Amino acid sequence: MLTVFMEYKIIPETLQSYEYEMVSVIRELENLGATDIQWYRAADQPSLYVEYFKVSDKEMYASIKEKRTSNEHPIFSKLFPFVSGGAEKIHCWAFEKLNIKEDL
């Protein structure tokens, strides 16, 4: 299981349209197999957003990451006009959970 973070800034004048489109984006992430989907806005930077979700493996992560930045994807590409800098400015990372050892 991998935890994925996607981070980007939204053009302030487009916040309402962006938030409207995110309903479809979240639904599409679910369709692609993402789980535990959460969506955040930075408390100190109102135009900075982070998405958090889990995927089962690196292949699913790579597939979703590619789709999220593809002009060909009918849902994800609708966000690009709202992202400051376009699709190239959507930052995406996947993390593997580590367990803390008791005897450190």
C-alpha positions in Angstrom: 0.0 0.0 0.0 1.3 3.5 -1.0 0.1 6.9 0.3 0.0 9.5 -2.5 0.2 13.2 -2.1 -0.7 15.6 -4.9 0.0 19.3 -4.3 -0.6 22.4 -6.5 -1.7 26.0 -6.4 -5.0 27.2 -7.8 -5.4 30.6 -9.6 -7.4 32.5 -6.9 -10.0 33.8 -9.4 -10.8 30.2 -10.4 -11.3 28.7 -6.9 -15.0 28.2 -7.2 -14.8 26.5 -10.6 -11.9 24.3 -9.3 -13.8 23.2 -6.2 -16.8 22.3 -8.4 -14.7 20.1 -10.7 -13.1 18.3 -7.8 -16.3 16.4 -7.2 -15.7 14.6 -10.5 -12.0 14.3 -9.9 -12.6 12.5 -6.6 -15.2 10.2 -8.1 -12.7 9.3 -10.9 -9.9 8.6 -8.4 -12.3 6.1 -6.7 -13.1 4.5 -10.1 -9.3 4.1 -10.6 -9.0 2.2 -7.3 -7.8 5.0 -5.0 -9.0 4.7 -1.4 -9.1 6.9 1.7 -9.3 10.0 -0.5 -8.9 13.3 1.4 -8.7 16.8 0.1 -7.0 19.7 1.9 -6.6 23.5 1.5 -3.7 25.1 3.3 -4.7 27.1 6.3 -2.1 29.8 5.6 -2.1 29.7 1.8 -5.8 29.6 0.6 -4.8 28.8 -3.0 -2.6 25.8 -2.1 -4.3 22.4 -2.2 -3.2 18.9 -1.4 -4.9 15.6 -2.2 -4.2 12.5 -0.2 -5.1 9.0 -1.1 -3.9 5.4 -1.0 -3.2 3.0 -3.8 -2.4 -0.7 -3.7 0.9 -0.7 -5.6 3.5 1.2 -7.6 1.7 0.3 -10.9 -1.5 1.9 -9.8 0.4 5.0 -8.6 2.2 5.4 -11.9 -1.1 5.0 -13.8 -2.9 7.6 -11.8 0.0 10.0 -11.9 0.2 9.7 -15.7 -3.5 10.3 -16.1 -3.5 13.3 -13.7 -1.1 15.1 -16.0 -2.5 14.0 -19.3 -4.3 16.4 -21.6 -6.1 13.4 -23.0 -7.9 12.5 -19.8 -11.5 13.8 -20.0 -11.9 14.5 -16.3 -8.5 15.3 -14.9 -7.6 17.7 -17.7 -10.5 19.9 -16.7 -8.4 21.1 -13.7 -5.4 22.3 -15.8 -6.8 25.8 -16.5 -7.2 26.4 -12.8 -3.7 25.2 -11.7 -1.2 28.0 -11.5 1.4 26.9 -14.1 -0.8 24.2 -15.6 -0.3 20.4 -15.4 3.4 20.7 -15.1 2.9 22.3 -11.7 1.0 19.4 -10.2 3.4 17.8 -7.9 2.9 14.1 -7.0 4.7 11.8 -4.5 4.1 8.3 -3.3 5.3 7.1 0.2 5.7 3.7 1.7 4.9 3.5 5.4 7.7 2.7 7.8 7.3 1.4 11.3 9.1 2.9 14.2 11.3 0.4 16.1 10.9 0.4 19.8 14.6 0.1 20.6 15.9 3.2 18.8 
